[in-house]
Amino acid sequence: MFDDIKIIETGKKEIPRIRAFLEKSGLGYEDDIEYTVALVEGGKMLATGSFSKDILKCIAVDESVQEGGLTSRVITALLKKEHELGRSHLFLFTKPDNAFIFSALGFKEIERAGKAVLMEIGTGSIEKYLDTLNIYRKEGENGAVVVNCNPFTLGHRYLIKTAAASCAQLYVFVVEEDLSLFPFKERLILIRKGTADLKNVTVLNGGKYIISSSTFPTYFLRNETDDGIVAAQTEMDIRIFARYIAPHLGIRKRFVGTEPYCGTTSKYNDTMKRILPVFGIELVEVARKETLGTAISASKVRELLKAGEISKVKDLVPSSTYEFLDSPEAAGIIEKIKRSRSRH
């Protein structure tokens, strides 16, 4: 029936056509897309799909050929390209009414939130991630903190120390997505060094299921995004934590610092207040640690580094963080900060 499958990449002249096609299905062509395929017959576009890293997205089929198996053709083309790029564990957001279509293609549902369903396919799974946490399980009423620490400050240290004093074991999940100015590897090392004296603290990789581009992609987009999409993804991320991770590790409290600066994080905290108690988890807000009447923040540290005022950073970070920042190993990161406009 179809005489051509045309591969269209972001930035090519066909993108306006893809945008127009998606709009008919109530979808938008997202800025972070790196690869797109379209099914075309006689010059008419019948279906399209895209991906950004390990997330399949913007999948649409013309309403006149909904029963033609075109979704399967699009997914097959996307999976083939993802495989060529070495990606074997993939995610997909879809509408609840369409989840059955992707289930038939081998996708497994992880969670639902609002008008979105998150599904996955491939070598990884939420169950396999939970298996990696088994060796860290401790008895008692445990707590959790999720941090990015870009970089690790005395404010983060204060939050973690305060939280650890209020539970048997505190799990510190570090956002693993490597889109921050400080690479994940360095952030993880600094957090572990800066909390080494806190004996009931376990620092863990956040993986793909805690504030990642798979569960919460809009968090990592610089441009403003539709509030409805942000709300759905925020709720999705929190529900995955509450339904899977928290019960697996006996987590009954999640600790956060008050958020005076970042609107997205503030909305995230508000959503946790609404959702976590439904799952029997208490959200505990800890007032930000201040210095000279101002809350300590990683953004302030980056601001000082950008201005070349590293000596002023000393009062805002643990000694282990400062030693790293003042070392040759950090020179490349600091130079990157000076050139960057990123909020991460």
Secondary structure as UniProt FT lines:
FT   STRAND          4..8
FT   TURN            10..11
FT   TURN            13..14
FT   HELIX           15..23
FT   TURN            24..26
FT   TURN            31..32
FT   STRAND          35..41
FT   TURN            42..43
FT   STRAND          44..52
FT   TURN            53..54
FT   STRAND          55..61
FT   HELIX           63..65
FT   TURN            66..67
FT   HELIX           70..84
FT   TURN            85..86
FT   STRAND          89..94
FT   HELIX           96..98
FT   HELIX           99..104
FT   TURN            105..106
FT   STRAND          108..113
FT   TURN            114..115
FT   STRAND          116..122
FT   HELIX           126..132
FT   HELIX           134..136
FT   STRAND          142..147
FT   HELIX           154..164
FT   TURN            165..166
FT   STRAND          170..174
FT   TURN            178..179
FT   HELIX           184..194
FT   TURN            195..197
FT   TURN            199..200
FT   STRAND          201..205
FT   TURN            207..208
FT   TURN            213..215
FT   HELIX           217..220
FT   HELIX           227..240
FT   HELIX           241..245
FT   HELIX           246..249
FT   STRAND          251..257
FT   HELIX           263..275
FT   HELIX           276..279
FT   STRAND          282..286
FT   STRAND          290..291
FT   TURN            292..293
FT   STRAND          294..295
FT   HELIX           298..306
FT   TURN            307..308
FT   HELIX           310..315
FT   HELIX           319..325
FT   HELIX           328..330
FT   HELIX           331..339
//
